[in-house]
Amino acid sequence: MTKTGEIVWLSWTSMPIESEQVVFAIAKNVTHKKRLEEDRNILLANLTQINNNLKQLTYTTSHDLRLPVSNLISVFHLLDVSKIHDQETLEFIGILKSSTENLNNTLNKYVDDLNKKDALTVDVEELDLNDCLYEVRQSLRSLILHSKATIHADFSELEKIRFNKTYLESILLNLLTNSIKYVKADCFPVISIYSKQVNGINQLIFRDEGLGFDIDKVKDRIFGLNQKFHDHTDSKGIGLYLVHNHVTSLGGHITIESKVNEGTMFVISFRD
């Protein structure tokens, strides 16, 4: 039964019988199948539009931020530090200069990666985990110092992996900043990062002792866009979405364990 005015799709099959000079025609209602195809096409179109919007947002943000960052770099080049004799001031200037240069490099890499995505290619290379963590720690130097965070890193079991450099640094940056941001009250952040091989699979484990959350309540939303699990003025709900996207886009897998006030652990498994 169909509603009045509703379009019905029929699939016809003809069967000629020459001896009797007649043709039998069989009609099959394929309306449901057609609707499923239409729904699928609409979903794909929406996902494509969302992806294009996110890509355009990243392009615009990266482009608009590069000018003020370039201006800051120019200021540091013009600054005559020989006239400054206070060591603490010199140290702060050095931190600001290093952070600004790292931000500039990151913005440039984001634009380069977006251009490569347009060509359906993402560079994968052998990366030294210690080197990648060092670069991220340098870019977060002031945040780490201010928060008095302790970071334990051990990559002795697995020193190198094959992955995209920009993606890996973004993963480390987002997980580190989250662990520092969501530290328990009256505590300093304690973070452990280590690598291992399990049944031939390369893994990176990231653990903190922060606020954590009730995994059963949020497990379906953990890696969603704009999902926030704590009240924090600087929380945008984008970090874990990016981490998940970076890992899975290159065939990897990420799992999470967490308990309220006991911290969180991420296990990232990389594809060979």
N, C-alpha and C positions, 0 to 999 in steps of 0.2 A: 504493500500500500504506500502511496506517496501523497504528499500534500498537494492541494490545488495550486497550479502555477509553478510547481517545483520541476526543475530540469532533471530528466532521467537519461543516463547514458546506457545505450544498448550495444552489445557486441554481436554482430550477425555472422552466422556460418551457413553457407549454402551447400547443398548436397544434390547435384543434378543426377537424375536417373534417366538415362537415354532411352532405355527400352520402353518406358512409359511416357517419355517426353514431358516429364514434370520436374520441378525443382523444389525440394524441401528446404525451408529456411528455418534455422533455429536462432532465436533471440535470447541473449543472456544479459541480465541486468548487472552492469558493472559500475553502478552509481557509487557504491561504497568505496570501491577501489579508486575511482576518479577523485572522490573527495579526499581520500588519504593522500593522493598525489598532490592535489591542490594545497592541502595543509602543509605537506612537506616542502613544497616550493615556496610557500609564504614564509615558513620558518627559516629556510635557507636565505631568502631575500632579507629577512629581518636581521639574521646573524651577520650577513655580509655588510649591511648598513651599519650595524653596531661596530663591527671591526673597522670599517672605514672611518667612522666617527672618532673612535679611539686613536686610530693612526693619525688623523688630522689634528686631534688635540695634542698628541705628543709632538708632532711637527711644530705646531704653533707655540707650544710651551717652550720647547727647546730653542726655537728661533728667537722668541721674545726675551728669553733669559740670557742669551749669548751677548747681547749688546751691553747690559749693565755689568756682566761679568768681565767682558773685555775692558770696560772702563775701569773697573777695580784693578785689573792687572796693570793697566797703564799707570794708575796712581802709585802702585807699589814700585814700578820701575822708576818713577820720578822722585820717589821718596829717598832723601839722603839720610840713611840710617847712621852715618858716621857722626851726625850731630846729636844722636841720642845715646846717652851713657847709662841709662837705667836698664839693667839686665832683664828685669821682668818685663818691661815694656818691649824690649827687643825680642824677647821670646814670644810674646803675644802677637807681635807684628809678623814674626816668622810663621806662626800657626795660621794666622789669617791669610797670608800670602800662599802658603801651601794648600790650604783648603780651597781658596779661590781657583788656583791652577788645577786642582783635582776636579772641581766642579766644571770648569771649562772643558777638560778632557772628557768628562762623562757626558756632557751635552753633545760634544762632537761625535762621540761613539754612538750615542742614541740615534742621531741623524743618519750616520753611516749604516747602522744596523737596519733602520727602517728602509733605506734605499736598497739594501741587499734583500730584505724581505719582499720587496716589489719584484725582485728577480727570482723569488722562490728559493733563495739560498741563504744559509746561515753558516758562517765559518765555524768549524770545529777543529780544535788543535789540542796538542798535549800541553796541559797546564800544570805548573807547580803550585800545589795548594798553599805552601808557605809564602810564596811570592804574592799570590792573589790576596791572601789574608793580610799581608803586610801593607799592600796598597790600600785596602779598605780601611785598615786601622789608621793609616796616615790621613785619609780623608775625614775620618771621624775623630781625629786626635783630640780636638778641644772638647768634644762631647764625652769621650772616654775619661779624660782628665777631670772634667767637672763632676762627672757622676761617680768618680773613684771606682770604676768598674774593674774587676779582675777577670782576665780572659786566659783560660788554660787551653792550649792548642797542642795536639799530638797527632802528627801525620806520619809517624814512623812506620806504621803498617802499610800505608798506601800514600806515597808522596805525590803521585801525579795521576791525573785523569784526563780523558779526552772530552772536551766540552767547549762551549762558547765562552770566551773570556768575559765579555760584557755581561752575559747572563749570570755567570758564576759570581762576579763581583757584586752584581745587583742582589743576588740571593743572600750573600754574606752581609751586605750592607743593611738590607731590610730586616734580617733576623737579628743582627746585632742591635740596631736601633730600637726594635721592638722589645728586646730583653732589657735594654737600659731604660726605656720609657715605662715599661710595666713592672718595675721593681716593687717589692713589698715596702710598705711604709717603715721608715727608720732602718732600712737595710741598704747595703751597697750591692750593685749587680755582681753576680758570680756566674760566669759563662764558661762552658766547656765545649770545645769543638774538636772532633777527632774523626779519623777515617779508618775503615776496615774493609775486609773482603769476606763475604758470606756466600758460600756455595758458588764462588766464581763471580759474584756480583760486587762491583765497587760501590761503597756506601760512604756517605758523609753524615755524621751524627752531630746535631747541634742541641745542646741542653742548657737550660737556665734554671734558676731557683726563684723565679718571680711570682707574680700574682696567679698565673695559671687561669684555668676556667673549667667549667663543668662540661666535659667533652660530650656527654650524652645529650645535653640541651642544644648544643650548637654544631654538632658534627656534620649536619647537612649544609651548613652555611659557612664553614671555616674558610674556604678558599673562594668565596663569592665576592663579587665587586661591591664595594661600599658596605661591607659587613663589619660592624664594630662590636666588641665584646666587653669593653671597659669604658667608663666615662673619663675621657682624657681630652683636653682642649686641642691637642695636636694630632688626634686620631682621625684618619680619613678613610680607613677601611680599604686601602689599596695595596699595602705591602704584601700581605699573604696571597692576594690575587696574583700579583706579579711573580712571586716566588713559584707558585703552582704553575703558572703559565710558562715560565722559563724552563722548569723541569720537564713538564709533560710535552712541550712542543718539540723536544729533542728525544722523545721516546723514554724518558725516565719516569720514576714513580716516587711519590712522597707520602709518608704517613706521619701521624701526629699522636702523641700521648700527652695528656695534661690533667692536673688535679688542682682544685682551688687552693691557693696559697702554698702549693708544693712545686710549682714550676711547670715547664713545658719541654718536651723533647720532639725534635723533628728528625726523621730518618729519610734521607734522600738516596734513592738507588739510581745509579746511572746506567744507561744502555751502553754496551760495548761498542 
